[in-house]
């Protein structure tokens, strides 16, 4: 025994049509919202890093949100001047942004190699370690506590608009 759609108490052809229209409109709205630029605004941020009054070599500055939520911003420190410019990592379908999202951050430092070693330098290091060992990681030129967001005591704040950070450790 089959029943027509009109005989169902909850679905007259008019009610069914309106419900379907509302569902389609809602789906289109959700899709359109997902296709926008979205996300928080990124504000220009740059500055200078000094450690004990000296400019460090081979260091990357990263800002980790104090809240634990949000994007991380980072930038390489120029070994000659101590200057850096922050970039916030992009996500799927979104490019990286020049700067950082407004908020409070922990300052985290990481040692970075001074560029890619030549093949000759790699072979010399390989031979000097007895062979079979990977090249040594770059030495940190900063106190160990600044190597992690959970131990770094230094905080900075990014505000809407351009930001200049003077990070003296």
MDTraj code that builds the backbone (N, CA, C; nanometers):
import mdtraj as md
import numpy as np

residues = "UNK UNK UNK UNK UNK UNK UNK UNK UNK UNK UNK UNK UNK UNK UNK UNK UNK UNK UNK UNK UNK UNK UNK UNK UNK UNK UNK UNK UNK UNK UNK UNK UNK UNK UNK UNK UNK UNK UNK UNK UNK UNK UNK UNK UNK UNK UNK UNK UNK UNK UNK UNK UNK UNK UNK UNK UNK UNK UNK UNK UNK UNK UNK UNK UNK UNK UNK UNK UNK UNK UNK UNK UNK UNK UNK UNK UNK UNK UNK UNK UNK UNK UNK UNK UNK UNK UNK UNK UNK UNK UNK UNK UNK UNK UNK UNK UNK UNK UNK UNK UNK UNK UNK UNK UNK UNK UNK UNK UNK UNK UNK UNK UNK UNK UNK UNK UNK UNK UNK UNK UNK UNK UNK UNK UNK UNK UNK UNK UNK UNK UNK UNK UNK UNK UNK UNK UNK UNK UNK UNK UNK UNK UNK UNK UNK UNK UNK UNK UNK UNK UNK UNK UNK UNK UNK UNK UNK UNK UNK UNK UNK UNK UNK UNK UNK UNK UNK UNK UNK".split()
xyz = np.array([
    [0.0840, -0.1160, 0.0000],
    [0.0000, 0.0000, 0.0000],
    [0.0894, 0.1235, 0.0000],
    [0.0691, 0.2051, -0.0975],
    [0.1486, 0.3266, -0.1072],
    [0.0644, 0.4466, -0.0734],
    [0.1272, 0.5442, -0.0167],
    [0.0585, 0.6679, 0.0187],
    [0.1218, 0.7806, -0.0608],
    [0.0407, 0.8698, -0.1041],
    [0.0975, 0.9845, -0.1749],
    [0.1532, 1.0825, -0.0727],
    [0.2400, 1.1675, -0.1184],
    [0.3012, 1.2677, -0.0321],
    [0.1959, 1.3588, 0.0293],
    [0.0889, 1.3852, -0.0461],
    [-0.0168, 1.4750, 0.0020],
    [-0.0950, 1.4130, 0.1181],
    [-0.0934, 1.2835, 0.1294],
    [-0.1723, 1.2208, 0.2346],
    [-0.0984, 1.2181, 0.3683],
    [0.0308, 1.2498, 0.3681],
    [0.1051, 1.2525, 0.4934],
    [0.0665, 1.3773, 0.5714],
    [0.0367, 1.3632, 0.7015],
    [-0.0125, 1.4766, 0.7791],
    [0.0903, 1.5884, 0.7953],
    [0.2195, 1.5580, 0.7918],
    [0.3225, 1.6593, 0.8164],
    [0.3800, 1.7183, 0.6889],
    [0.3391, 1.6720, 0.5740],
    [0.4052, 1.7162, 0.4524],
    [0.3080, 1.7442, 0.3400],
    [0.2366, 1.8515, 0.3503],
    [0.1567, 1.8902, 0.2345],
    [0.2548, 1.9406, 0.1303],
    [0.2156, 1.9454, 0.0082],
    [0.3100, 1.9879, -0.0948],
    [0.3597, 2.1301, -0.0702],
    [0.2788, 2.2148, -0.0088],
    [0.3228, 2.3518, 0.0195],
    [0.4227, 2.3537, 0.1352],
    [0.3927, 2.2815, 0.2421],
    [0.4825, 2.2770, 0.3571],
    [0.6140, 2.2118, 0.3190],
    [0.6053, 2.1047, 0.2436],
    [0.7263, 2.0342, 0.2007],
    [0.8130, 2.1262, 0.1150],
    [0.7526, 2.1998, 0.0245],
    [0.8262, 2.2909, -0.0633],
    [0.8932, 2.4020, 0.0151],
    [0.8248, 2.4566, 0.1152],
    [0.8830, 2.5633, 0.1974],
    [0.9999, 2.5092, 0.2790],
    [0.9831, 2.3908, 0.3346],
    [1.0911, 2.3302, 0.4135],
    [1.2139, 2.3033, 0.3291],
    [1.1901, 2.2538, 0.2083],
    [1.3016, 2.2265, 0.1177],
    [1.3709, 2.3563, 0.0794],
    [1.2934, 2.4607, 0.0529],
    [1.3515, 2.5909, 0.0177],
    [1.4353, 2.6456, 0.1321],
    [1.3850, 2.6348, 0.2536],
    [1.4588, 2.6841, 0.3703],
    [1.5878, 2.6052, 0.3899],
    [1.5810, 2.4744, 0.3712],
    [1.7011, 2.3914, 0.3858],
    [1.8050, 2.4266, 0.2810],
    [1.7631, 2.4454, 0.1571],
    [1.8573, 2.4831, 0.0517],
    [1.9179, 2.6199, 0.0775],
    [1.8380, 2.7149, 0.1212],
    [1.8872, 2.8484, 0.1514],
    [1.9903, 2.8428, 0.2646],
    [1.9619, 2.7634, 0.3673],
    [2.0561, 2.7473, 0.4784],
    [2.1873, 2.6853, 0.4332],
    [2.1812, 2.5851, 0.3468],
    [2.3020, 2.5202, 0.2960],
    [2.3865, 2.6175, 0.2148],
    [2.3213, 2.6972, 0.1314],
    [2.3935, 2.7963, 0.0515],
    [2.4607, 2.8984, 0.1423],
    [2.3926, 2.9423, 0.2484],
    [2.4497, 3.0395, 0.3422],
    [2.5725, 2.9819, 0.4119],
    [2.5663, 2.8559, 0.4527],
    [2.6808, 2.7925, 0.5180],
    [2.7990, 2.7801, 0.4229],
    [2.7732, 2.7415, 0.3015],
    [2.8811, 2.7284, 0.2030],
    [2.9442, 2.8641, 0.1761],
    [2.8636, 2.9668, 0.1594],
    [2.9159, 3.1009, 0.1333],
    [2.9986, 3.1510, 0.2511],
    [2.9557, 3.1239, 0.3725],
    [3.0300, 3.1678, 0.4900],
    [3.1653, 3.0981, 0.4976],
    [3.1712, 2.9725, 0.4577],
    [3.2967, 2.8988, 0.4610],
    [3.3943, 2.9412, 0.3537],
    [3.3473, 3.0088, 0.2517],
    [3.4341, 3.0493, 0.1416],
    [3.4936, 3.1876, 0.1600],
    [3.4537, 3.2622, 0.2626],
    [3.5050, 3.3966, 0.2839],
    [3.6456, 3.3927, 0.3394],
    [3.7064, 3.5113, 0.3551],
    [3.8423, 3.5191, 0.4074],
    [3.8443, 3.4761, 0.5528],
    [3.7451, 3.5152, 0.6306],
    [3.7297, 3.4701, 0.7681],
    [3.8551, 3.4835, 0.8513],
    [3.8457, 3.4444, 0.9743],
    [3.9591, 3.4463, 1.0642],
    [3.9871, 3.5857, 1.1174],
    [4.0658, 3.5911, 1.2245],
    [4.0988, 3.7191, 1.2851],
    [4.1951, 3.8005, 1.1987],
    [4.1909, 3.9324, 1.2167],
    [4.2783, 4.0226, 1.1415],
    [4.4228, 4.0083, 1.1891],
    [4.5143, 4.0196, 1.0952],
    [4.6573, 4.0151, 1.1246],
    [4.7109, 4.1576, 1.1174],
    [4.7853, 4.1988, 1.2218],
    [4.8374, 4.3354, 1.2308],
    [4.9888, 4.3350, 1.2100],
    [5.0428, 4.4302, 1.1350],
    [5.1869, 4.4348, 1.1102],
    [5.2641, 4.4354, 1.2423],
    [5.3678, 4.3527, 1.2502],
    [5.4483, 4.3446, 1.3724],
    [5.5934, 4.3146, 1.3369],
    [5.6819, 4.3977, 1.3873],
    [5.8258, 4.3780, 1.3685],
    [5.8950, 4.4327, 1.4919],
    [6.0249, 4.4147, 1.4995],
    [6.0957, 4.4656, 1.6155],
    [6.2413, 4.4290, 1.6159],
    [6.2979, 4.4357, 1.7365],
    [6.4400, 4.4058, 1.7558],
    [6.4540, 4.3160, 1.8782],
    [6.5418, 4.2166, 1.8671],
    [6.5706, 4.1254, 1.9767],
    [6.7150, 4.1441, 2.0212],
    [6.7337, 4.1614, 2.1517],
    [6.8684, 4.1624, 2.2093],
    [6.8683, 4.0696, 2.3305],
    [6.9820, 4.0058, 2.3531],
    [6.9989, 3.9169, 2.4680],
    [7.1224, 3.9643, 2.5423],
    [7.1019, 4.0138, 2.6639],
    [7.2129, 4.0698, 2.7409],
    [7.2770, 4.1884, 2.6693],
    [7.1966, 4.2645, 2.5963],
    [7.2452, 4.3810, 2.5243],
    [7.3104, 4.3495, 2.3905],
    [7.3194, 4.2222, 2.3561],
    [7.3834, 4.1803, 2.2309],
    [7.2799, 4.1274, 2.1319],
    [7.3108, 4.1439, 2.0052],
    [7.2256, 4.0895, 1.8997],
    [7.2627, 3.9425, 1.8806],
    [7.1658, 3.8513, 1.8935],
    [7.1973, 3.7091, 1.8762],
    [7.2051, 3.6699, 1.7286],
    [7.2823, 3.5680, 1.7005],
    [7.2927, 3.5153, 1.5637],
    [7.2179, 3.3833, 1.5562],
    [7.1541, 3.3581, 1.4428],
    [7.0883, 3.2300, 1.4187],
    [6.9711, 3.2020, 1.5110],
    [6.8849, 3.3021, 1.5315],
    [6.7713, 3.2850, 1.6223],
    [6.6417, 3.3195, 1.5496],
    [6.5397, 3.2431, 1.5791],
    [6.4053, 3.2715, 1.5299],
    [6.3192, 3.3095, 1.6497],
    [6.2412, 3.4171, 1.6366],
    [6.1473, 3.4608, 1.7397],
    [6.0101, 3.4052, 1.7018],
    [5.9419, 3.3440, 1.7981],
    [5.8043, 3.2982, 1.7765],
    [5.7179, 3.3501, 1.8899],
    [5.5954, 3.3873, 1.8560],
    [5.4995, 3.4316, 1.9566],
    [5.3878, 3.3286, 1.9656],
    [5.3725, 3.2703, 2.0851],
    [5.2692, 3.1706, 2.1116],
    [5.1592, 3.2357, 2.1949],
    [5.0326, 3.2262, 2.1523],
    [4.9234, 3.2880, 2.2287],
    [4.9206, 3.2389, 2.3729],
    [4.9123, 3.3330, 2.4686],
    [4.9054, 3.2980, 2.6105],
    [4.7841, 3.2094, 2.6372],
    [4.6734, 3.2354, 2.5659],
    [4.5508, 3.1577, 2.5854],
    [4.5646, 3.0130, 2.5384],
    [4.6657, 2.9868, 2.4572],
    [4.6817, 2.8531, 2.4011],
    [4.6032, 2.8330, 2.2737],
    [4.5199, 2.9303, 2.2374],
    [4.4391, 2.9220, 2.1154],
    [4.4785, 3.0335, 2.0208],
    [4.4834, 3.0010, 1.8938],
    [4.5134, 3.1032, 1.7933],
    [4.6411, 3.0712, 1.7200],
    [4.6662, 3.1458, 1.6144],
    [4.7844, 3.1196, 1.5331],
    [4.9135, 3.1698, 1.5983],
    [5.0224, 3.1052, 1.5636],
    [5.1559, 3.1414, 1.6094],
    [5.2179, 3.2321, 1.5039],
    [5.2880, 3.3357, 1.5498],
    [5.3593, 3.4253, 1.4589],
    [5.5082, 3.4063, 1.4816],
    [5.5884, 3.4151, 1.3745],
    [5.7326, 3.3980, 1.3909],
    [5.8093, 3.4756, 1.2851],
    [5.9376, 3.4932, 1.3123],
    [6.0249, 3.5614, 1.2181],
    [6.1706, 3.5389, 1.2534],
    [6.2564, 3.5365, 1.1521],
    [6.4008, 3.5208, 1.1720],
    [6.4620, 3.6529, 1.2157],
    [6.5566, 3.6450, 1.3078],
    [6.6277, 3.7631, 1.3566],
    [6.7494, 3.7858, 1.2680],
    [6.7648, 3.9074, 1.2181],
    [6.8814, 3.9438, 1.1376],
    [7.0024, 3.9485, 1.2300],
    [7.1058, 3.8698, 1.2017],
    [7.2231, 3.8577, 1.2877],
    [7.3019, 3.9881, 1.3000],
    [7.2916, 4.0758, 1.2021],
    [7.3665, 4.2013, 1.2055],
    [7.2952, 4.3101, 1.2855],
    [7.1617, 4.3124, 1.2769],
    [7.0870, 4.4229, 1.3376],
    [6.9948, 4.3818, 1.4517],
    [6.9583, 4.2544, 1.4583],
    [6.8626, 4.2080, 1.5578],
    [6.7183, 4.2307, 1.5171],
    [6.6967, 4.2853, 1.3975],
    [6.5615, 4.3149, 1.3499],
    [6.4903, 4.1869, 1.3036],
    [6.3586, 4.1852, 1.3202],
    [6.2770, 4.0740, 1.2712],
    [6.1412, 4.1281, 1.2292],
    [6.0757, 4.0563, 1.1401],
    [5.9381, 4.0848, 1.0991],
    [5.8588, 3.9571, 1.1160],
    [5.7443, 3.9672, 1.1796],
    [5.6631, 3.8484, 1.2077],
    [5.5693, 3.8138, 1.0931],
    [5.5474, 3.6851, 1.0773],
    [5.4517, 3.6306, 0.9817],
    [5.3672, 3.5287, 1.0559],
    [5.2369, 3.5344, 1.0339],
    [5.1460, 3.4369, 1.0940],
    [5.1181, 3.3292, 0.9914],
    [5.1368, 3.2054, 1.0327],
    [5.1165, 3.0927, 0.9418],
    [4.9734, 3.0906, 0.8907],
    [4.9574, 3.0561, 0.7638],
    [4.8245, 3.0417, 0.7050],
    [4.7678, 2.9051, 0.7388],
    [4.6466, 2.8826, 0.6975],
    [4.5842, 2.7519, 0.7148],
    [4.5368, 2.7053, 0.5787],
    [4.4698, 2.5930, 0.5751],
    [4.4248, 2.5366, 0.4488],
    [4.3429, 2.6409, 0.3727],
    [4.3865, 2.6732, 0.2552],
    [4.3150, 2.7685, 0.1711],
    [4.3364, 2.9140, 0.2068],
    [4.4176, 2.9410, 0.3092],
    [4.4422, 3.0789, 0.3502],
    [4.5928, 3.1043, 0.3509],
    [4.6376, 3.2127, 0.2883],
    [4.7804, 3.2424, 0.2853],
    [4.8293, 3.2939, 0.4205],
    [4.9612, 3.2904, 0.4389],
    [5.0211, 3.3461, 0.5594],
    [4.9991, 3.4965, 0.5612],
    [4.9914, 3.5538, 0.6810],
    [4.9727, 3.6968, 0.6949],
    [5.0972, 3.7626, 0.7502],
    [5.1269, 3.8825, 0.7048],
    [5.2441, 3.9557, 0.7539],
    [5.2058, 4.0265, 0.8825],
    [5.2511, 3.9729, 0.9947],
    [5.2210, 4.0293, 1.1250],
    [5.1675, 3.9233, 1.2191],
    [5.0851, 3.9673, 1.3143],
    [5.0290, 3.8766, 1.4152],
    [4.8873, 3.9215, 1.4504],
    [4.8103, 3.8294, 1.5031],
    [4.6739, 3.8572, 1.5488],
    [4.6840, 3.9308, 1.6827],
    [4.5962, 4.0269, 1.7089],
    [4.5970, 4.1005, 1.8352],
    [4.5795, 4.0047, 1.9519],
    [4.6560, 4.0279, 2.0590],
    [4.6459, 3.9449, 2.1785],
    [4.7771, 3.9408, 2.2535],
    [4.7777, 3.8650, 2.3644],
    [4.8977, 3.8487, 2.4469],
    [4.9680, 3.7198, 2.4078],
    [5.1018, 3.7263, 2.4044],
    [5.1831, 3.6142, 2.3574],
    [5.3017, 3.5881, 2.4493],
    [5.3461, 3.4627, 2.4512],
    [5.4726, 3.4238, 2.5132],
    [5.5790, 3.4295, 2.4050],
    [5.6950, 3.4847, 2.4378],
    [5.8070, 3.4918, 2.3442],
    [5.8867, 3.3625, 2.3557],
    [5.9031, 3.2943, 2.2435],
    [5.9779, 3.1686, 2.2386],
    [6.0868, 3.1836, 2.1330],
    [6.2076, 3.1414, 2.1681],
    [6.3206, 3.1498, 2.0755],
    [6.3634, 3.0100, 2.0344],
    [6.4115, 2.9991, 1.9138],
    [6.4670, 2.8716, 1.8680],
    [6.5937, 2.8993, 1.7889],
    [6.6890, 2.8083, 1.8034],
    [6.8138, 2.8191, 1.7281],
    [6.7876, 2.7783, 1.5850],
    [6.8395, 2.8551, 1.4948],
    [6.8227, 2.8251, 1.3529],
    [6.9599, 2.8179, 1.2902],
    [6.9770, 2.7237, 1.2003],
    [7.1041, 2.7133, 1.1291],
    [7.1262, 2.8376, 1.0461],
    [7.2469, 2.8750, 1.0267],
    [7.2791, 2.9940, 0.9483],
    [7.2760, 2.9638, 0.8004],
    [7.1725, 2.9023, 0.7535],
    [7.1649, 2.8678, 0.6119],
    [7.2009, 2.7222, 0.5912],
    [7.1925, 2.6766, 0.4712],
    [7.2195, 2.5374, 0.4369],
    [7.3705, 2.5170, 0.4205],
    [7.4330, 2.4189, 0.4931],
    [7.5754, 2.3943, 0.4754],
    [7.6038, 2.3337, 0.3381],
    [7.7246, 2.3593, 0.2909],
    [7.7625, 2.3044, 0.1607],
    [7.7859, 2.1540, 0.1741],
    [7.7893, 2.0856, 0.0616],
    [7.8150, 1.9411, 0.0610],
    [7.9522, 1.9122, 0.1227],
    [8.0483, 1.9980, 0.0941],
    [8.1837, 1.9811, 0.1479],
    [8.1837, 1.9925, 0.3013],
    [8.1101, 2.0900, 0.3557],
    [8.1014, 2.1062, 0.5009],
    [8.0351, 1.9855, 0.5662],
    [7.9317, 1.9330, 0.5035],
    [7.8637, 1.8144, 0.5570],
    [7.9596, 1.6958, 0.5590],
    [8.0359, 1.6771, 0.4533],
    [8.1308, 1.5641, 0.4468],
    [8.2403, 1.5785, 0.5520],
    [8.2901, 1.6994, 0.5751],
    [8.3925, 1.7219, 0.6782],
    [8.3373, 1.6880, 0.8165],
    [8.2146, 1.7327, 0.8441],
    [8.1547, 1.7050, 0.9735],
    [8.1288, 1.5559, 0.9889],
    [8.0842, 1.4912, 0.8838],
    [8.0582, 1.3478, 0.8851],
    [8.1870, 1.2720, 0.9166],
    [8.2963, 1.3102, 0.8512],
    [8.4251, 1.2437, 0.8719],
    [8.4783, 1.2686, 1.0129],
    [8.4595, 1.3900, 1.0660],
    [8.5128, 1.4231, 1.1977],
    [8.4374, 1.3558, 1.3120],
    [8.3170, 1.3071, 1.2871],
    [8.2396, 1.2412, 1.3927],
    [8.2507, 1.0891, 1.3850],
    [8.3363, 1.0396, 1.2977],
    [8.3521, 0.8959, 1.2858],
    [8.2536, 0.8346, 1.1871],
    [8.1800, 0.9135, 1.1187],
    [8.0854, 0.8635, 1.0185],
    [7.9572, 0.8143, 1.0808],
    [7.8513, 0.8214, 1.0047],
    [7.7231, 0.7681, 1.0481],
    [7.6443, 0.8565, 1.1426],
    [7.6963, 0.9738, 1.1791],
    [7.6240, 1.0615, 1.2692],
    [7.5731, 1.1840, 1.1941],
    [7.4569, 1.2290, 1.2330],
    [7.3981, 1.3480, 1.1712],
    [7.4748, 1.4718, 1.2168],
    [7.4756, 1.5746, 1.1335],
    [7.5386, 1.7001, 1.1756],
    [7.4736, 1.7519, 1.3044],
    [7.5539, 1.8167, 1.3872],
    [7.5044, 1.8680, 1.5149],
    [7.4014, 1.9780, 1.4926],
    [7.3047, 1.9826, 1.5819],
    [7.2042, 2.0893, 1.5773],
    [7.2715, 2.2204, 1.6164],
    [7.2231, 2.3313, 1.5649],
    [7.2829, 2.4590, 1.6021],
    [7.2708, 2.4831, 1.7523],
    [7.3744, 2.5447, 1.8096],
    [7.3748, 2.5757, 1.9523],
    [7.2866, 2.6967, 1.9784],
    [7.2108, 2.6917, 2.0876],
    [7.1253, 2.8035, 2.1253],
    [7.2108, 2.9135, 2.1872],
    [7.1883, 3.0368, 2.1437],
    [7.2629, 3.1511, 2.1972],
    [7.1739, 3.2302, 2.2933],
    [7.0854, 3.1582, 2.3641],
    [6.9922, 3.2219, 2.4557],
    [6.9641, 3.1267, 2.5716],
    [6.9164, 3.1794, 2.6857],
    [6.8840, 3.0927, 2.7999],
    [6.7787, 2.9889, 2.7631],
    [6.7957, 2.8707, 2.8148],
    [6.7099, 2.7555, 2.7851],
    [6.5612, 2.7827, 2.8119],
    [6.5301, 2.8629, 2.9131],
    [6.3909, 2.8885, 2.9499],
    [6.3099, 2.9529, 2.8372],
    [6.3778, 3.0207, 2.7436],
    [6.3084, 3.0859, 2.6329],
    [6.2806, 2.9907, 2.5164],
    [6.3144, 2.8640, 2.5315],
    [6.2952, 2.7654, 2.4260],
    [6.1575, 2.7021, 2.4228],
    [6.0692, 2.7387, 2.5154],
    [5.9364, 2.6770, 2.5219],
    [5.8339, 2.7781, 2.5730],
    [5.7130, 2.7712, 2.5201],
    [5.6062, 2.8603, 2.5661],
    [5.5694, 2.8316, 2.7116],
    [5.5888, 2.7084, 2.7562],
    [5.5516, 2.6738, 2.8936],
    [5.6518, 2.7253, 2.9965],
    [5.7743, 2.7590, 2.9533],
    [5.8756, 2.8066, 3.0480],
    [5.9194, 2.9513, 3.0235],
    [5.8842, 3.0083, 2.9121],
    [5.9275, 3.1446, 2.8817],
    [5.8593, 3.2451, 2.9742],
    [5.9390, 3.3300, 3.0412],
    [5.8791, 3.4305, 3.1299],
    [5.8415, 3.5597, 3.0554],
    [5.8846, 3.5727, 2.9312],
    [5.8648, 3.6971, 2.8565],
    [5.7322, 3.6961, 2.7806],
    [5.6519, 3.8014, 2.8016],
    [5.5256, 3.8172, 2.7302],
    [5.5249, 3.9508, 2.6567],
    [5.4567, 3.9547, 2.5428],
    [5.4364, 4.0772, 2.4668],
    [5.2899, 4.0824, 2.4254],
    [5.2458, 4.2020, 2.3874],
    [5.1077, 4.2176, 2.3419],
    [5.1069, 4.2805, 2.2033],
    [5.0275, 4.2206, 2.1156],
    [5.0047, 4.2752, 1.9815],
    [4.8713, 4.3483, 1.9877],
    [4.8729, 4.4745, 1.9454],
    [4.7512, 4.5567, 1.9457],
    [4.7073, 4.5820, 1.8022],
    [4.5800, 4.6165, 1.7826],
    [4.5350, 4.6507, 1.6469],
    [4.6196, 4.7643, 1.5897],
    [4.6541, 4.7536, 1.4632],
    [4.7400, 4.8523, 1.3993],
    [4.8846, 4.8057, 1.3974],
    [4.9760, 4.8874, 1.3456],
    [5.1185, 4.8504, 1.3399],
    [5.1787, 4.8361, 1.4800],
    [5.2672, 4.7375, 1.4968],
    [5.3315, 4.7099, 1.6254],
    [5.4825, 4.7043, 1.6067],
    [5.5553, 4.7703, 1.6994],
    [5.7009, 4.7613, 1.7033],
    [5.7367, 4.7041, 1.8394],
    [5.8034, 4.5894, 1.8393],
    [5.8393, 4.5202, 1.9627],
    [5.9883, 4.5349, 1.9896],
    [6.0232, 4.5771, 2.1100],
    [6.1627, 4.5810, 2.1531],
    [6.1758, 4.4728, 2.2578],
    [6.2306, 4.3582, 2.2181],
    [6.2412, 4.2439, 2.3091],
    [6.3844, 4.2362, 2.3592],
    [6.4018, 4.2770, 2.4851],
    [6.5336, 4.2738, 2.5487],
    [6.5305, 4.1679, 2.6574],
    [6.6144, 4.0670, 2.6423],
    [6.6181, 3.9562, 2.7405],
    [6.7486, 3.9593, 2.8163],
])
top = md.Topology()
chain = top.add_chain()
for i, resn in enumerate(residues, 1):
    res = top.add_residue(resn, chain, resSeq=i)
    for name in ("N", "CA", "C"):
        top.add_atom(name, md.element.get_by_symbol(name[0]), res)
traj = md.Trajectory(xyz[None], top)
